[in-house]
Amino acid sequence: MPVIGVLALQGDVREHLRALGGAGARAVPVRRPAEIEAVDGLVIPGGESTTLWRLAMAFDLLEPLRKLIGGGMPAFGSCAGMIMLADRLVDGVRGQQTLGGIDMTVRRNAFGRQVDSFERNIELSGEPFHAVFIRAPWVEQVGPDVSVLGTDAGRIVAVRQGVLLATAFHPELTPDRRIHELFVSMVKGTS
Ligand code: GLN
């Protein structure tokens, strides 16, 4: 059974731990570089990306995380976690940095200008998926190596690049485990 770490700086860590358990992984909260190096894959939870960034800086985690992700560690980010995995960010706060990894431009709080949070069925790999959005980003542009997995009214809300996966919504908050199962199979190398 793969061991997947959930980055426990801020955000809905517990929900991801539970979802990963339900998707066939052993899930552990991780915070220190040595703990993160020891797991087979990493989840960056939803929360607030500016806080994740500031805490990652305060704990000297930005560079170790960039190195691990750049070096091929499988990672999945939901919402704020998607922002952290974006190579390019629009509408961040001044100086806000991401970890990067996925060749995409993400707009922070993109739906928020219309409505703060909502739930609806999106299209995930051709099938409906009930998705919860909370002050969510969307993906404005992707590079050639990125596959678009999910869309909502023409907006890109789920992507994959190699062993990196990101969703603008929060699959950890709903019982459908398809996204976490996909990530577990990516960590196992079977998908
Ligand atoms: N708006 C938040 C941010 O900028 C993301 C919200 C979320 O993760 N639910 O990070």
Residues whose N, C-alpha, C, O or C-beta is under 5 A from the ligand:
A	BS01	LIG	G46 G47 E48 S49 T50 S78 C79 A80 R108 N109 I134 R135
